[in-house]
């Protein structure tokens, strides 16, 4: 440890989202003066002063007897890379186009002088959650932190802390973040159940041999899906969630038409329904555990994004 062993520093990192270029508010608090090297790119220094020796070091400022550094930073949160994709466009990372399968990392180092880091708090909207067993914070001596979670309906805080004997002046952060399970239930799991129920409802509506009932059931299903899609807090229109709703709507429409035309032979459509449902469930489970999609699905969607972007660029160049 350094000469500031008695100066216990609390570090706080907060952000409103986990997309690329999200701004992170870093705050460091201590009882005595200290200096720190900040991760990422400094956008705004709110509290603190530049060190005389090097612009890489920031000195704490004193407010009501407490010493702190507070700054807004860029490039602290980075989107998780899609495996086996070597390009650098939106198809290469789990960002907006992969919504709701958004996944990011905090892979940074924080170094202080005249003090030791006793704990780190990660403060995020509750819609985002850390992947518990893939999030590690370690002191310079290699000692990993204990992790605790303070839940709040709007914000969740994650506390990384160590026993006194393991404290040092530098920590390495390797933290994985994704959408929380409750949010994914609303965006992925529940719509799958609604989709299956809609198929059953359309099949039942076809039994009286009245095509009008089937048409009404299809319209009702589409209306419900549009309402769910519109309330999904989409960061943009062209996402994997939008694509999934279009596919689901097409399957329901085809399902209803076949029930009108060939009745019980329409049950053969299950060979399309089962893979769609299985892929959706498997994708959600893989994302929950690993913060990514199954390789084949990620590769497919990456190619789709690249193709869409090439088309948009061609249209723009020819206009």
N, C-alpha and C positions, 0 to 999 in steps of 0.2 A: 504494500500500500504506500501511498505518498504521504507527505507531511500533513495533509488535511484529514487524517483518519477520523478526527472527531467531528468533521463537517459532513453530516449525513444529508445526501441530496435525494430529493424526490423528483422523478422525471414523469411528465405527463404528455402523451401524444393523443390528439383528438382530431377527428375528421368527420365530415358530413356524408362522404361517399367513399367508395373504394375503386372508382374508375381511374384510368390513366389521367394524369395531371390534376388529381384531387389535391387540394391544399390541406396541409397538415399543420395544426397549431402545436408547436413544441413549447413546453414550459418546464423549467427546472427551478426548484426552490431549495434554499439552504439557509442555515443560521449565520454563516460567515461568508465573506467574499470568496468567489471562485471564478474559474474560467472554463469554457467548454468549446469543443469542436462540434459543430452541428452537422448532421447528415443532410444529404440532398442539396437542393439549390435554395439559397436564401432569397425570399421575395420581399419580406418586410421584417425589420428588427423593431419589435414593439417595446421591449424592455431589455436593457443591456447596452454596452458600448463596445466598439471595435478595439481589440488589443493594440497597443503601440508596436508590439514586436511582429505580429503577423495578422493579416486580415482573416486567416482561418480560425483564429481564436476570438471568442466573444467574452468580454468581462461582464460579470453580473452587476446589476444596479440595485441600490438600496431603496426600498419603499416601506416606510413605517417600521424601520429596524429589521426588515426581512430582505434577504438578498435573492434575486431571481433573474432569470433570462427567459424572455418570451419572444418567439419568432414564428412567422408563417413560412413554411417550406414547401418546395415542389420536389418531385421525384423521390419522395420517401416511400410512397405506395406505388408499386408497379403491378401491372396486370400479369397474371400467370400465363406463361407461354404455352401454346398448343404444341403438343409433342410431335416431333418429326416434320414441323413446318419451318422452313428456312427463310421465308420472306419476312417483311417488317410492316406489312399493312394491317388493317383491322382483322384480317382473317387469321393472323398469327398469335393472337392473345385473347383471353377470355374477358372481353370488354362488352360494350353495349350491344354489339351485333349478336352476341351469344346469350343475351338476356332470355330467361332469368338465370342462366348458368354462368353468372359473373364470378370471377375468382381472382384474388390478388395476393400480393406478398408485401410484407415489410421486411426487407433484408438490408439492415443498416448497422452502423457502429456509432456509438456515442462515447466520446472521451472527455473527461473533465480533469482539471488541475486544481489542487488545493481542496480536495474533497473526495468522497467515495459515494458511489451510487447505491442507495439502500433499497430502492424499489422503483418500478416502472408501471404506470397505469396507461392502458389503452382504452380510450373512450370513443365508442362508435354508436350510431343509431342502432336500435335493437333489431332492425331488419337484417343487419349483418352480424355474423357470428364467427369467432375463431374456430378453426379446426383443431380441436383440443390436443390431439396427440401428434399433430404436425407443427405445433407452435412451440418454439424453444427460444429462451433468452438466457444467455450465459455470460458470466463475468469473464474478465480477461484470463483468470486462472482456470477457466474451463468448467466452473461450477454452475450447473443449471438452476434456474429459479423455480420456486414453487408457484403454482398458478391457482388463483382464486377468481371466481366470477360473481360480480354484484349485479343482479338483474334489476331492470327498471322497464316498465312498459314502453318507454320512449328511447332510453339510452341504456346500454350495457357497458360496464366497466370491468376490465380484466386486470388483475393485480399480479405482477411478477415480483417476488421478493425472495430474500436470502437470509440465512442466519448471519449473525454479526461477523463470525470468523472468516466468512467467504467474500466479504465486500472488497471491491477494488475500484479503480478510477476509470474503468472502461467496460462496456457491455456490448455484446453482439446480439442483434435481433434477427430472428428467422421465424417469422410469423405468417401463417396462412389464414386468409379470410375469405369467406363466401357468404351467400345469402343464408339466413337462418332457416332451420327446419320448418318452423311454423309458417314462415313466408312461402317456402317451397310447397307446403301442403296446400296453401291457397292458390298458388299459381300453377302447380303441376298435378299433384295427387288428386285433389278434389275434382278438377276438370276431367280427369280420366274417368272417375266414377260417374260424373254427369254424362260423359260421352257414352259409356256403356248403357246407362239408364235411357238415354235418348234412343239408342238403337233398339232397345226392348220396347220402348213406347211406340216407335214407328212400326215395328213388327205387329204389335197388338192392334194398332190403328188400322192395319191392312186387312184384318180378319173379316170385318163386315162387307168386304168387297166394295168399299167406297173410297175411290181414289182421292176424293176431297178431304177425307179424314187424314189420309197419309200426307197429303200436301200441307194440311194445317199443322200436323205434327212436325214435319220438316221445317216449316217456317218458324214454329215455336222454338225448335232446337237452335236454328240459326240466330234467332232474336236473342236467346239466352247467351249463346256464345259471343255474340257481338257486344253484349253488355259486360260480360266477364272480360273480354279482351280490352274494352274501353276503360275498365277500372283496374287494369293491371299495372299502372304506373310505368308504362313503357318509356324508356329513355329515347327511343326513336321507333319508326314504323317497321323498318326492315330488320326483324329479329327472328331468332329461332322460335320464339313463342308465337309470333304472327304466322310464320310458316306452318307451325303445328296446328293452329286453329283452322287455317285454310284446308289442310289435309283432312282434318277431322270433319269439317263441313262437307267436303267432297265425298267422303266415305258415307256419311249419313244420307246425303242426297242419293247416291248410287244405291245404297241399301234400300231406301224407300221405293225407288223406281223398280228395282228387281222384285220387291214384294208385290208391287202392283202387277207386274208382267208375268212372273213365273211362280208366285206364291212361295211355297216351302223350299223350292229350289234356291231361293235367296239365301238360305242358311249356308250355302257354299261360300258366301261372302265372309264367313268367319275366318277363312284362310288369309284374308287381308286384315281383319280386325285384330286377331290375336297377335300377329307380329307388331302391329302399331302400338297396342297396349303394352306388350312385353318390352319393347324398346323404350317406351316412355317411362315405365317403372324402373327398368334397369339403369337408364340414364340418370334418373333422380337418385337412385341408391349410390351409384358410382360417384356422382357429384357430392353427395353428402359426406362420403368417407374420404374422398381424395381431392375434392375441389376441382374436378375436371370431368369431361365426358368420356365414354368409351372411345377408344382410338378410332374405330371405323366411323362412328357418328361424327366425331370431331373433324376427321379428314373430309367427310362428305360436306359438312357445313362450311369448312374453310374453303373448299373449292367453289361452293355456291356463292360465298361472299366475294371471292376474287372475280368470279364470272360477272356478278352484278356490277361490281366496281368498274370492270373493263368496259361493260356496255354503257354505263353512265358516262365514262370518260369519252368514249367514241361519240356518243350523242352530243356531249358538250363541245367536242372538237369540230363537229360537223355543223353546229348551229351558227 
